[in-house]
Amino acid sequence: MKRAWRLKKQADVQRVWQEGRAFAHPLVILRVRANELAQTRAAFVAGKKLGNAVARNRAKRRLRHALALYFTQLPPGLDLVLIARNNINAVPFAELTVAVRQTLIRAKLLEA
């Protein structure tokens, strides 16, 4: 995933948080909102409940990599926020990619 497609502005993330639809999985929560752009952007969130900065950064890095596997298949014009849940760093990466894929399918962003 290219860095230009990262959703960085706090106002944009808040807009997705407040107006977007949410799809939950035991490992990750996905919030989706349409944007008026020709590209899909994504942000990654890990709260302090996850642990120290090392654990939070690891969780976000793993989420970024898991989404990158499917990013080119996503339709354009969306803002995504992926939120890491407590046990995300304890599972193998293959299980995390399955969780991200299932969440994207549930949100009807990928076909099964």
MMTF fields as JSON, N, C-alpha, C and O atoms, coordinates in Angstrom:
{
  "mmtfVersion": "1.0.0",
  "mmtfProducer": "UNKNOWN",
  "numBonds": 447,
  "numAtoms": 448,
  "numGroups": 112,
  "numChains": 1,
  "numModels": 1,
  "chainsPerModel": [1],
  "groupsPerChain": [112],
  "chainIdList": ["A"],
  "bondAtomList": [4, 2, 8, 6, 12, 10, 16, 14, 20, 18, 24, 22, 28, 26, 32, 30, 36, 34, 40, 38, 44, 42, 48, 46, 52, 50, 56, 54, 60, 58, 64, 62, 68, 66, 72, 70, 76, 74, 80, 78, 84, 82, 88, 86, 92, 90, 96, 94, 100, 98, 104, 102, 108, 106, 112, 110, 116, 114, 120, 118, 124, 122, 128, 126, 132, 130, 136, 134, 140, 138, 144, 142, 148, 146, 152, 150, 156, 154, 160, 158, 164, 162, 168, 166, 172, 170, 176, 174, 180, 178, 184, 182, 188, 186, 192, 190, 196, 194, 200, 198, 204, 202, 208, 206, 212, 210, 216, 214, 220, 218, 224, 222, 228, 226, 232, 230, 236, 234, 240, 238, 244, 242, 248, 246, 252, 250, 256, 254, 260, 258, 264, 262, 268, 266, 272, 270, 276, 274, 280, 278, 284, 282, 288, 286, 292, 290, 296, 294, 300, 298, 304, 302, 308, 306, 312, 310, 316, 314, 320, 318, 324, 322, 328, 326, 332, 330, 336, 334, 340, 338, 344, 342, 348, 346, 352, 350, 356, 354, 360, 358, 364, 362, 368, 366, 372, 370, 376, 374, 380, 378, 384, 382, 388, 386, 392, 390, 396, 394, 400, 398, 404, 402, 408, 406, 412, 410, 416, 414, 420, 418, 424, 422, 428, 426, 432, 430, 436, 434, 440, 438, 444, 442],
  "bondOrderList": [1, 1, 1, 1, 1, 1, 1, 1, 1, 1, 1, 1, 1, 1, 1, 1, 1, 1, 1, 1, 1, 1, 1, 1, 1, 1, 1, 1, 1, 1, 1, 1, 1, 1, 1, 1, 1, 1, 1, 1, 1, 1, 1, 1, 1, 1, 1, 1, 1, 1, 1, 1, 1, 1, 1, 1, 1, 1, 1, 1, 1, 1, 1, 1, 1, 1, 1, 1, 1, 1, 1, 1, 1, 1, 1, 1, 1, 1, 1, 1, 1, 1, 1, 1, 1, 1, 1, 1, 1, 1, 1, 1, 1, 1, 1, 1, 1, 1, 1, 1, 1, 1, 1, 1, 1, 1, 1, 1, 1, 1, 1],
  "groupList": [{"groupName": "MET", "atomNameList": ["N", "CA", "C", "O"], "elementList": ["N", "C", "C", "O"], "formalChargeList": [0, 0, 0, 0], "bondAtomList": [1, 0, 2, 1, 3, 2], "bondOrderList": [1, 1, 2], "singleLetterCode": "M", "chemCompType": "L-PEPTIDE LINKING"}, {"groupName": "LYS", "atomNameList": ["N", "CA", "C", "O"], "elementList": ["N", "C", "C", "O"], "formalChargeList": [0, 0, 0, 0], "bondAtomList": [1, 0, 2, 1, 3, 2], "bondOrderList": [1, 1, 2], "singleLetterCode": "K", "chemCompType": "L-PEPTIDE LINKING"}, {"groupName": "ARG", "atomNameList": ["N", "CA", "C", "O"], "elementList": ["N", "C", "C", "O"], "formalChargeList": [0, 0, 0, 0], "bondAtomList": [1, 0, 2, 1, 3, 2], "bondOrderList": [1, 1, 2], "singleLetterCode": "R", "chemCompType": "L-PEPTIDE LINKING"}, {"groupName": "ALA", "atomNameList": ["N", "CA", "C", "O"], "elementList": ["N", "C", "C", "O"], "formalChargeList": [0, 0, 0, 0], "bondAtomList": [1, 0, 2, 1, 3, 2], "bondOrderList": [1, 1, 2], "singleLetterCode": "A", "chemCompType": "L-PEPTIDE LINKING"}, {"groupName": "TRP", "atomNameList": ["N", "CA", "C", "O"], "elementList": ["N", "C", "C", "O"], "formalChargeList": [0, 0, 0, 0], "bondAtomList": [1, 0, 2, 1, 3, 2], "bondOrderList": [1, 1, 2], "singleLetterCode": "W", "chemCompType": "L-PEPTIDE LINKING"}, {"groupName": "LEU", "atomNameList": ["N", "CA", "C", "O"], "elementList": ["N", "C", "C", "O"], "formalChargeList": [0, 0, 0, 0], "bondAtomList": [1, 0, 2, 1, 3, 2], "bondOrderList": [1, 1, 2], "singleLetterCode": "L", "chemCompType": "L-PEPTIDE LINKING"}, {"groupName": "GLN", "atomNameList": ["N", "CA", "C", "O"], "elementList": ["N", "C", "C", "O"], "formalChargeList": [0, 0, 0, 0], "bondAtomList": [1, 0, 2, 1, 3, 2], "bondOrderList": [1, 1, 2], "singleLetterCode": "Q", "chemCompType": "L-PEPTIDE LINKING"}, {"groupName": "ASP", "atomNameList": ["N", "CA", "C", "O"], "elementList": ["N", "C", "C", "O"], "formalChargeList": [0, 0, 0, 0], "bondAtomList": [1, 0, 2, 1, 3, 2], "bondOrderList": [1, 1, 2], "singleLetterCode": "D", "chemCompType": "L-PEPTIDE LINKING"}, {"groupName": "VAL", "atomNameList": ["N", "CA", "C", "O"], "elementList": ["N", "C", "C", "O"], "formalChargeList": [0, 0, 0, 0], "bondAtomList": [1, 0, 2, 1, 3, 2], "bondOrderList": [1, 1, 2], "singleLetterCode": "V", "chemCompType": "L-PEPTIDE LINKING"}, {"groupName": "GLU", "atomNameList": ["N", "CA", "C", "O"], "elementList": ["N", "C", "C", "O"], "formalChargeList": [0, 0, 0, 0], "bondAtomList": [1, 0, 2, 1, 3, 2], "bondOrderList": [1, 1, 2], "singleLetterCode": "E", "chemCompType": "L-PEPTIDE LINKING"}, {"groupName": "GLY", "atomNameList": ["N", "CA", "C", "O"], "elementList": ["N", "C", "C", "O"], "formalChargeList": [0, 0, 0, 0], "bondAtomList": [1, 0, 2, 1, 3, 2], "bondOrderList": [1, 1, 2], "singleLetterCode": "G", "chemCompType": "PEPTIDE LINKING"}, {"groupName": "PHE", "atomNameList": ["N", "CA", "C", "O"], "elementList": ["N", "C", "C", "O"], "formalChargeList": [0, 0, 0, 0], "bondAtomList": [1, 0, 2, 1, 3, 2], "bondOrderList": [1, 1, 2], "singleLetterCode": "F", "chemCompType": "L-PEPTIDE LINKING"}, {"groupName": "HIS", "atomNameList": ["N", "CA", "C", "O"], "elementList": ["N", "C", "C", "O"], "formalChargeList": [0, 0, 0, 0], "bondAtomList": [1, 0, 2, 1, 3, 2], "bondOrderList": [1, 1, 2], "singleLetterCode": "H", "chemCompType": "L-PEPTIDE LINKING"}, {"groupName": "PRO", "atomNameList": ["N", "CA", "C", "O"], "elementList": ["N", "C", "C", "O"], "formalChargeList": [0, 0, 0, 0], "bondAtomList": [1, 0, 2, 1, 3, 2], "bondOrderList": [1, 1, 2], "singleLetterCode": "P", "chemCompType": "L-PEPTIDE LINKING"}, {"groupName": "ILE", "atomNameList": ["N", "CA", "C", "O"], "elementList": ["N", "C", "C", "O"], "formalChargeList": [0, 0, 0, 0], "bondAtomList": [1, 0, 2, 1, 3, 2], "bondOrderList": [1, 1, 2], "singleLetterCode": "I", "chemCompType": "L-PEPTIDE LINKING"}, {"groupName": "ASN", "atomNameList": ["N", "CA", "C", "O"], "elementList": ["N", "C", "C", "O"], "formalChargeList": [0, 0, 0, 0], "bondAtomList": [1, 0, 2, 1, 3, 2], "bondOrderList": [1, 1, 2], "singleLetterCode": "N", "chemCompType": "L-PEPTIDE LINKING"}, {"groupName": "THR", "atomNameList": ["N", "CA", "C", "O"], "elementList": ["N", "C", "C", "O"], "formalChargeList": [0, 0, 0, 0], "bondAtomList": [1, 0, 2, 1, 3, 2], "bondOrderList": [1, 1, 2], "singleLetterCode": "T", "chemCompType": "L-PEPTIDE LINKING"}, {"groupName": "TYR", "atomNameList": ["N", "CA", "C", "O"], "elementList": ["N", "C", "C", "O"], "formalChargeList": [0, 0, 0, 0], "bondAtomList": [1, 0, 2, 1, 3, 2], "bondOrderList": [1, 1, 2], "singleLetterCode": "Y", "chemCompType": "L-PEPTIDE LINKING"}],
  "groupTypeList": [0, 1, 2, 3, 4, 2, 5, 1, 1, 6, 3, 7, 8, 6, 2, 8, 4, 6, 9, 10, 2, 3, 11, 3, 12, 13, 5, 8, 14, 5, 2, 8, 2, 3, 15, 9, 5, 3, 6, 16, 2, 3, 3, 11, 8, 3, 10, 1, 1, 5, 10, 15, 3, 8, 3, 2, 15, 2, 3, 1, 2, 2, 5, 2, 12, 3, 5, 3, 5, 17, 11, 16, 6, 5, 13, 13, 10, 5, 7, 5, 8, 5, 14, 3, 2, 15, 15, 14, 15, 3, 8, 13, 11, 3, 9, 5, 16, 8, 3, 8, 2, 6, 16, 5, 14, 2, 3, 1, 5, 5, 9, 3],
  "groupIdList": [1, 2, 3, 4, 5, 6, 7, 8, 9, 10, 11, 12, 13, 14, 15, 16, 17, 18, 19, 20, 21, 22, 23, 24, 25, 26, 27, 28, 29, 30, 31, 32, 33, 34, 35, 36, 37, 38, 39, 40, 41, 42, 43, 44, 45, 46, 47, 48, 49, 50, 51, 52, 53, 54, 55, 56, 57, 58, 59, 60, 61, 62, 63, 64, 65, 66, 67, 68, 69, 70, 71, 72, 73, 74, 75, 76, 77, 78, 79, 80, 81, 82, 83, 84, 85, 86, 87, 88, 89, 90, 91, 92, 93, 94, 95, 96, 97, 98, 99, 100, 101, 102, 103, 104, 105, 106, 107, 108, 109, 110, 111, 112],
  "secStructList": [7, 7, 4, 4, 4, 5, 7, 7, 7, 2, 2, 2, 2, 2, 2, 2, 2, 2, 2, 1, 3, 3, 3, 3, 7, 1, 1, 3, 3, 3, 3, 3, 3, 3, 7, 1, 1, 1, 1, 7, 3, 3, 3, 3, 3, 7, 7, 4, 4, 4, 7, 1, 2, 2, 2, 2, 2, 2, 2, 2, 2, 2, 2, 2, 2, 2, 2, 2, 6, 6, 4, 4, 4, 1, 7, 1, 1, 3, 3, 3, 3, 3, 3, 3, 7, 6, 6, 4, 4, 4, 1, 7, 2, 2, 2, 2, 2, 2, 2, 2, 2, 2, 2, 2, 2, 2, 6, 6, 1, 1, 7, 7],
  "xCoordList": [0.85, 0.0, 0.89, 1.846, 0.589, 1.381, 1.072, -0.056, 2.074, 1.895, 0.921, 0.281, 0.797, -0.118, -1.562, -2.437, -1.808, -3.168, -3.479, -4.534, -2.577, -2.817, -3.752, -3.607, -4.675, -5.612, -4.962, -4.921, -4.455, -3.632, -4.303, -4.062, -5.131, -5.71, -6.7, -7.562, -6.557, -7.429, -8.898, -9.774, -9.171, -10.551, -11.15, -12.323, -10.355, -10.845, -11.121, -12.126, -10.24, -10.432, -11.682, -12.469, -11.868, -13.057, -14.335, -15.346, -14.296, -15.466, -15.834, -17.009, -14.835, -15.087, -15.626, -16.554, -15.042, -15.446, -16.91, -17.646, -17.328, -18.684, -19.733, -20.852, -19.378, -20.369, -20.25, -21.132, -19.162, -18.937, -19.685, -20.142, -19.797, -20.393, -19.3, -18.146, -19.66, -18.678, -18.94, -20.084, -17.846, -17.893, -16.864, -15.685, -17.311, -16.444, -16.017, -16.727, -14.852, -14.269, -13.534, -13.148, -13.329, -12.611, -11.209, -10.699, -10.577, -9.227, -9.182, -8.245, -10.195, -10.141, -11.543, -12.514, -11.625, -12.867, -12.586, -11.556, -13.499, -13.359, -14.473, -15.647, -14.095, -15.068, -14.868, -13.738, -15.972, -15.927, -16.84, -17.952, -16.355, -17.151, -16.724, -15.535, -17.662, -17.336, -16.693, -17.085, -15.709, -15.143, -15.409, -15.91, -15.089, -15.352, -14.126, -14.068, -13.158, -11.909, -11.923, -12.809, -10.953, -10.86, -10.007, -9.734, -9.583, -8.743, -9.279, -10.01, -8.897, -9.245, -8.094, -6.928, -8.44, -7.419, -7.689, -8.816, -6.658, -6.807, -6.002, -4.929, -6.548, -5.861, -5.897, -6.766, -4.943, -4.809, -4.71, -3.932, -5.521, -5.612, -5.352, -5.861, -4.554, -4.307, -4.361, -3.537, -5.313, -5.49, -4.499, -3.775, -4.48, -3.526, -3.797, -2.913, -5.001, -5.3, -4.436, -4.226, -3.943, -3.124, -1.77, -1.174, -1.29, 0.005, 0.848, 0.333, 2.156, 3.067, 3.187, 2.549, 4.008, 4.14, 4.641, 4.235, 5.517, 6.038, 4.905, 4.818, 4.057, 2.939, 1.937, 1.426, 1.654, 0.701, 1.247, 0.52, 2.517, 3.109, 3.179, 2.978, 3.463, 3.495, 2.113, 1.985, 1.082, -0.286, -0.65, -1.232, -0.316, -0.628, 0.174, -0.348, 1.416, 2.256, 1.696, 1.666, 1.258, 0.673, -0.645, -0.914, -1.458, -2.714, -2.444, -3.113, -1.466, -1.101, -0.703, -1.133, 0.108, 0.58, -0.576, -0.661, -1.446, -2.579, -3.521, -4.015, -3.771, -4.648, -3.978, -4.656, -2.68, -1.959, -2.156, -2.114, -2.37, -2.596, -3.878, -3.981, -4.854, -6.16, -6.442, -7.484, -5.527, -5.81, -6.114, -6.993, -5.409, -5.635, -6.992, -7.481, -7.593, -8.892, -10.063, -11.209, -9.783, -10.841, -11.345, -10.572, -12.639, -13.159, -12.61, -12.31, -12.477, -11.978, -13.04, -14.232, -12.59, -13.52, -13.977, -15.1, -13.135, -13.51, -12.457, -11.274, -12.911, -12.017, -12.224, -13.354, -11.129, -11.183, -10.404, -9.352, -10.927, -10.185, -10.21, -11.279, -9.03, -8.914, -8.433, -7.411, -9.175, -8.884, -8.455, -9.175, -7.282, -6.742, -7.438, -7.708, -7.72, -8.289, -7.216, -6.105, -7.555, -6.574, -5.657, -4.459, -6.151, -5.337, -4.688, -4.279, -4.584, -4.096, -2.637, -2.269, -1.804, -0.382, -0.093, 1.018, -1.082, -0.872, -1.147, -0.762, -1.811, -2.183, -1.173, -0.519, -1.034, -0.153, -0.653, -1.839, 0.279, -0.081, -1.107, -1.964, -1.034, -1.996, -3.422, -4.362, -3.572, -4.897, -5.379, -6.568, -4.457, -4.819, -5.263, -6.225, -4.582, -4.99, -6.368, -7.152, -6.66, -8.005, -9.042, -10.122, -8.731, -9.658, -9.928, -11.076, -8.882, -9.058, -9.887, -10.789, -9.595, -10.358, -11.833, -12.711, -12.113, -13.502, -14.233, -15.406, -13.543, -14.164, -14.451, -15.507, -13.535, -13.76, -14.9, -15.674, -15.007, -16.12, -17.446, -18.443, -17.457, -18.667, -19.13, -20.326, -18.155, -18.466, -18.82, -19.11, -18.795, -19.089, -18.098, -18.459, -16.84, -15.785, -14.97, -14.302, -15.032, -14.398, -15.439, -16.428, -15.203, -16.108, -15.534, -14.319, -16.413, -15.985, -15.398, -14.988],
  "yCoordList": [-1.172, 0.0, 1.227, 1.303, 2.177, 3.388, 4.31, 4.353, 5.039, 5.96, 7.084, 7.616, 7.456, 8.525, 8.138, 9.001, 6.863, 6.401, 6.264, 5.745, 6.722, 6.658, 7.792, 8.923, 7.496, 8.481, 9.059, 8.395, 10.283, 10.819, 11.905, 11.991, 12.726, 13.859, 13.38, 12.543, 13.926, 13.546, 13.823, 13.049, 14.911, 15.249, 14.183, 13.835, 13.667, 12.615, 11.326, 10.658, 10.981, 9.772, 9.928, 8.99, 11.096, 11.344, 11.237, 10.728, 11.715, 11.648, 10.192, 9.828, 9.372, 7.94, 7.317, 6.509, 7.695, 7.149, 7.461, 6.599, 8.691, 9.126, 8.736, 8.367, 8.814, 8.619, 7.274, 6.898, 6.548, 5.299, 4.121, 4.164, 3.068, 1.821, 0.977, 1.029, 0.199, -0.611, -2.098, -2.546, -2.844, -4.291, -4.886, -4.537, -5.784, -6.293, -7.732, -8.522, -8.034, -9.371, -9.45, -8.411, -10.639, -10.723, -10.101, -9.725, -9.986, -9.42, -7.975, -7.244, -7.558, -6.234, -5.667, -6.404, -4.351, -3.641, -2.786, -2.116, -2.809, -2.021, -0.987, -1.317, 0.261, 1.325, 1.831, 2.078, 1.988, 2.346, 3.532, 3.603, 4.453, 5.605, 5.978, 5.928, 6.348, 6.791, 8.173, 9.015, 8.399, 9.741, 10.237, 9.485, 11.458, 12.028, 11.951, 12.627, 11.145, 11.051, 9.839, 8.989, 9.766, 8.648, 7.517, 6.545, 7.632, 6.595, 6.194, 6.94, 5.007, 4.515, 4.813, 4.612, 5.298, 5.621, 4.788, 4.348, 4.573, 3.748, 4.327, 4.899, 4.164, 4.534, 3.322, 2.458, 3.275, 2.126, 2.649, 3.557, 2.054, 2.54, 1.388, 0.281, 1.667, 0.702, 1.478, 2.364, 1.156, 1.875, 1.456, 0.471, 2.22, 1.964, 0.668, 0.157, 0.124, -1.164, -2.28, -3.314, -2.065, -3.065, -3.26, -4.333, -2.235, -2.339, -1.108, -0.023, -1.292, -0.162, 0.226, -0.377, 1.234, 1.749, 0.686, 0.658, -0.183, -1.242, -2.17, -2.515, -2.564, -3.459, -2.766, -3.383, -1.498, -0.764, -0.593, -0.785, -0.234, -0.058, -1.385, -1.42, -2.467, -3.785, -4.155, -4.671, -3.889, -4.19, -3.392, -3.944, -2.113, -1.286, -1.735, -1.741, -2.104, -2.576, -3.871, -4.043, -4.772, -6.036, -5.787, -6.424, -4.865, -4.533, -3.919, -4.253, -3.024, -2.397, -3.453, -3.415, -4.378, -5.424, -6.351, -6.751, -6.685, -7.561, -6.882, -7.528, -5.59, -4.886, -4.71, -4.727, -4.544, -4.343, -5.523, -5.347, -6.711, -7.893, -7.783, -8.378, -7.027, -6.917, -5.516, -5.285, -4.58, -3.17, -2.92, -2.119, -3.585, -3.352, -3.889, -3.494, -4.771, -5.343, -4.499, -4.742, -3.513, -2.695, -1.668, -1.175, -1.338, -0.308, 1.071, 1.304, 1.98, 3.318, 4.157, 3.853, 5.211, 6.164, 5.808, 6.141, 5.135, 4.768, 5.248, 5.345, 5.544, 5.77, 4.618, 4.327, 3.958, 2.815, 3.147, 3.784, 2.711, 2.762, 1.357, 0.808, 0.775, -0.555, -0.379, 0.26, -0.95, -0.819, -2.173, -3.163, -2.206, -3.445, -3.768, -2.88, -5.047, -5.504, -6.164, -6.418, -6.438, -6.832, -7.99, -7.91, -9.046, -10.243, -10.29, -11.364, -9.177, -9.156, -9.574, -10.215, -9.229, -9.567, -11.013, -11.503, -11.689, -13.06, -14.114, -15.273, -13.712, -14.687, -14.671, -13.653, -15.789, -15.818, -14.85, -14.527, -14.4, -13.431, -13.992, -13.252, -15.267, -15.888, -15.763, -15.52, -15.928, -15.789, -14.338, -14.081, -13.402, -11.98, -11.622, -10.873, -12.14, -11.854, -12.428, -11.818, -13.604, -14.193, -13.301, -13.091, -12.777, -11.901, -10.622, -10.189, -10.02, -8.802, -9.119, -8.357, -10.235, -10.624, -10.858, -10.394, -11.566, -11.821, -10.514, -10.361, -9.587, -8.305, -7.511, -6.887, -7.527, -6.831, -7.473, -6.772, -8.794, -9.485, -9.129, -8.891, -9.094, -8.755, -7.327, -7.039, -6.444, -5.069, -4.927, -3.829, -6.053, -6.094, -5.275, -4.667, -5.265, -4.575, -5.556, -5.169, -6.831, -7.921, -8.978, -9.114, -9.719, -10.83, -12.104, -12.297, -12.957, -14.193, -15.138, -16.224],
  "zCoordList": [0.0, 0.0, 0.0, 0.772, -0.85, -0.935, 0.236, 0.727, 0.67, 1.789, 1.469, 2.376, 0.205, -0.179, 0.111, 0.186, 0.272, 0.511, 1.988, 2.355, 2.839, 4.274, 4.685, 4.22, 5.526, 6.06, 7.31, 8.345, 7.229, 8.295, 9.126, 10.33, 8.514, 9.237, 10.291, 10.026, 11.482, 12.593, 12.259, 12.643, 11.553, 11.195, 10.28, 10.419, 9.35, 8.449, 9.217, 8.974, 10.132, 10.941, 11.81, 11.935, 12.406, 13.233, 12.408, 12.892, 11.164, 10.295, 10.012, 10.034, 9.75, 9.524, 10.804, 10.766, 11.938, 13.23, 13.529, 14.009, 13.244, 13.595, 12.555, 12.912, 11.273, 10.216, 9.509, 8.737, 9.769, 9.048, 9.649, 10.791, 8.848, 9.327, 9.955, 9.53, 10.965, 11.683, 11.44, 11.374, 11.309, 11.139, 12.086, 12.032, 12.952, 14.018, 13.769, 13.146, 14.27, 14.297, 15.637, 16.173, 16.194, 17.48, 17.461, 18.516, 16.29, 16.22, 15.743, 16.062, 14.975, 14.361, 14.182, 14.007, 14.229, 13.919, 12.699, 12.625, 11.746, 10.523, 10.492, 10.66, 10.276, 10.044, 8.63, 8.208, 7.886, 6.47, 6.214, 6.735, 5.408, 4.98, 3.574, 3.257, 2.733, 1.379, 1.439, 2.247, 0.585, 0.447, -0.969, -1.805, -1.236, -2.56, -3.456, -4.483, -3.084, -3.833, -4.754, -4.662, -5.625, -6.556, -5.999, -6.703, -4.748, -4.154, -2.788, -2.137, -2.379, -1.052, -0.11, -0.449, 1.089, 2.087, 3.334, 3.561, 4.136, 5.333, 6.486, 6.294, 7.695, 8.936, 9.855, 9.736, 10.769, 11.665, 13.094, 13.386, 13.988, 15.361, 16.321, 16.14, 17.341, 18.415, 19.725, 19.956, 20.572, 21.824, 22.89, 22.741, 23.964, 25.048, 25.79, 26.477, 25.666, 26.301, 25.714, 26.349, 24.512, 23.825, 24.489, 24.392, 25.156, 25.822, 25.584, 25.313, 25.689, 25.532, 24.049, 23.186, 23.774, 22.411, 21.443, 20.282, 21.919, 21.055, 20.603, 19.425, 21.52, 21.196, 20.276, 19.342, 20.529, 19.679, 18.272, 17.297, 18.155, 16.831, 16.071, 14.857, 16.784, 16.149, 15.62, 14.509, 16.415, 15.99, 14.734, 13.8, 14.705, 13.536, 12.318, 11.203, 12.516, 11.412, 10.824, 9.605, 11.686, 11.226, 10.479, 9.46, 10.985, 10.305, 8.933, 7.955, 8.863, 7.584, 6.566, 5.413, 6.997, 6.081, 5.668, 4.507, 6.596, 6.276, 5.28, 4.357, 5.462, 4.529, 3.172, 2.145, 3.151, 1.89, 0.939, -0.278, 1.477, 0.641, -0.18, -1.252, 0.318, -0.337, -0.865, -1.479, -0.634, -0.917, -2.386, -2.703, -3.283, -4.715, -5.179, -6.238, -4.408, -4.775, -4.268, -4.647, -3.417, -2.84, -3.845, -4.666, -3.788, -4.698, -4.304, -3.132, -5.271, -4.946, -4.25, -4.311, -3.592, -2.989, -1.597, -1.218, -0.813, 0.555, 1.54, 1.214, 2.746, 3.875, 4.844, 5.237, 5.232, 6.139, 7.408, 7.356, 8.528, 9.783, 10.358, 10.628, 10.545, 11.153, 12.583, 12.834, 13.51, 14.93, 15.465, 15.335, 16.065, 16.621, 17.94, 18.749, 18.141, 19.403, 20.259, 19.792, 21.515, 22.525, 22.161, 22.434, 21.566, 21.347, 19.967, 19.525, 19.285, 17.9, 17.774, 16.789, 18.738, 18.649, 19.053, 18.852, 19.617, 20.087, 19.009, 19.16, 17.924, 16.892, 15.756, 15.528, 15.035, 13.861, 12.785, 12.719, 11.947, 10.916, 9.934, 9.452, 9.635, 8.714, 9.255, 8.498, 10.553, 11.168, 11.095, 10.908, 11.242, 11.149, 9.733, 9.563, 8.721, 7.348, 7.042, 6.315, 7.597, 7.429, 8.1, 7.55, 9.273, 9.989, 9.194, 9.089, 8.637, 7.836, 6.602, 6.251, 5.938, 4.749, 5.086, 4.358, 6.174, 6.571, 6.866, 6.527, 7.49, 7.814, 6.542, 6.43, 5.594, 4.323, 3.537, 2.884, 3.594, 2.928, 3.596, 2.915, 4.912, 5.647, 5.315, 5.287, 5.064, 4.712, 3.228, 2.754, 2.5, 1.063, 0.248, -0.759, 0.696, -0.039, -0.872, -1.831, -0.495, -1.244, -1.532, -0.812, -2.587, -2.88, -2.259, -2.223, -1.778, -1.104, -2.025, -1.617]
}
